Amino acid sequence: MARIRIAATGVIVAGILTLPAAGTSAQTQPPAVRTAQASQPEAEEGSTPRRIRRPPTRLRVYPSFQAEPDGVYPRYFPGGNAVRVCNVSYVQEFRPSGTVITPHMHCVWRPG
């Protein structure tokens, strides 16, 4: 029963608060302000509105670079006696959880 009284009281308070707002009306602008605003050109009767044609959307298509099943990318032939030379170093990385040291490896093909 107490919940019904609280709900009824809430409805009454909301109704009382909206009463002053019901009697108000919107203000109109003075005529000088109304004429200073930009006006839309009136279309003549019988004429159709002009349609602006956009150029067709251009989509750029890039080749999908995926590693082969053996995991080597890019796939090219470096030569008969080529040797893969790798440089490994430790690098500091600044992460939100804190600074960490991670190994980084950079490999290139050199003629053998």
VMD Tcl script that draws the C-alpha trace (Angstrom):
set ca {
  {0.00 0.00 0.00}
  {2.93 2.31 0.73}
  {4.27 1.84 -2.79}
  {0.97 2.95 -4.29}
  {1.00 6.11 -2.14}
  {4.58 6.92 -3.18}
  {3.72 6.39 -6.86}
  {0.58 8.55 -6.57}
  {2.55 11.30 -4.82}
  {5.15 11.19 -7.59}
  {2.47 11.54 -10.27}
  {0.89 14.49 -8.46}
  {4.24 16.28 -8.04}
  {5.07 15.72 -11.73}
  {1.68 17.12 -12.73}
  {2.13 20.21 -10.57}
  {5.58 20.88 -12.03}
  {4.27 20.69 -15.59}
  {1.35 23.11 -15.04}
  {3.41 26.33 -15.40}
  {5.00 24.98 -18.59}
  {1.59 24.32 -20.16}
  {0.63 28.02 -20.13}
  {3.80 29.29 -21.79}
  {4.18 29.85 -25.51}
  {7.15 30.21 -27.81}
  {8.50 33.67 -28.50}
  {8.53 34.97 -32.04}
  {11.42 36.86 -33.55}
  {11.03 40.53 -34.40}
  {10.36 41.22 -38.11}
  {13.82 42.77 -38.63}
  {15.52 39.53 -37.59}
  {13.25 37.44 -39.76}
  {14.15 39.37 -42.93}
  {17.88 39.21 -42.22}
  {17.89 35.42 -42.37}
  {18.78 33.68 -45.62}
  {15.78 32.56 -47.59}
  {15.44 29.51 -49.81}
  {14.76 30.27 -53.48}
  {11.23 29.36 -54.38}
  {10.90 26.69 -57.05}
  {8.58 27.51 -59.91}
  {5.52 25.36 -60.26}
  {5.92 22.58 -62.81}
  {9.72 22.56 -62.65}
  {11.53 19.57 -61.20}
  {14.28 20.05 -58.64}
  {17.82 19.79 -59.98}
  {19.58 16.56 -59.08}
  {23.27 16.71 -58.46}
  {25.06 13.67 -59.87}
  {27.97 12.41 -57.89}
  {30.81 10.58 -59.57}
  {30.78 6.84 -58.87}
  {32.62 5.75 -55.75}
  {36.13 4.53 -56.50}
  {37.26 1.46 -54.61}
  {40.94 0.71 -54.29}
  {41.76 -2.97 -54.45}
  {45.01 -4.16 -52.92}
  {46.43 -7.66 -53.29}
  {46.03 -9.92 -50.30}
  {49.47 -10.61 -48.85}
  {49.37 -13.89 -46.99}
  {52.17 -16.15 -45.88}
  {52.50 -19.55 -47.50}
  {51.88 -22.66 -45.35}
  {55.58 -22.69 -44.36}
  {55.20 -19.17 -42.92}
  {57.69 -17.40 -45.20}
  {56.66 -14.00 -46.60}
  {57.52 -12.38 -49.03}
  {57.83 -15.20 -51.47}
  {60.66 -14.57 -53.91}
  {63.81 -16.31 -55.08}
  {66.85 -14.55 -53.52}
  {69.41 -16.47 -55.61}
  {71.21 -19.79 -55.68}
  {73.69 -19.26 -52.82}
  {71.72 -16.78 -50.74}
  {72.05 -16.80 -46.97}
  {69.52 -15.46 -44.51}
  {71.23 -13.15 -42.00}
  {69.28 -12.23 -38.88}
  {69.98 -9.46 -36.38}
  {68.48 -9.99 -32.93}
  {68.33 -7.34 -30.21}
  {66.38 -6.49 -27.09}
  {64.20 -3.39 -27.26}
  {62.33 -1.49 -24.54}
  {58.59 -1.24 -25.14}
  {56.48 1.20 -23.16}
  {53.14 -0.43 -22.39}
  {50.24 0.67 -20.16}
  {51.18 -2.03 -17.64}
  {54.80 -0.81 -17.53}
  {58.04 -0.87 -19.47}
  {59.08 -4.31 -20.75}
  {62.09 -5.61 -22.66}
  {61.24 -7.77 -25.67}
  {63.40 -9.46 -28.33}
  {63.17 -8.14 -31.89}
  {64.53 -9.96 -34.92}
  {65.24 -8.47 -38.36}
  {66.29 -10.79 -41.17}
  {67.54 -10.10 -44.71}
  {68.83 -12.24 -47.58}
  {72.51 -11.77 -48.49}
  {74.26 -13.28 -51.48}
  {76.34 -16.27 -50.32}
}
mol new
graphics top color blue
foreach p $ca { graphics top sphere $p radius 0.5 }
foreach p [lrange $ca 0 end-1] q [lrange $ca 1 end] { graphics top cylinder $p $q radius 0.2 }
display resetview
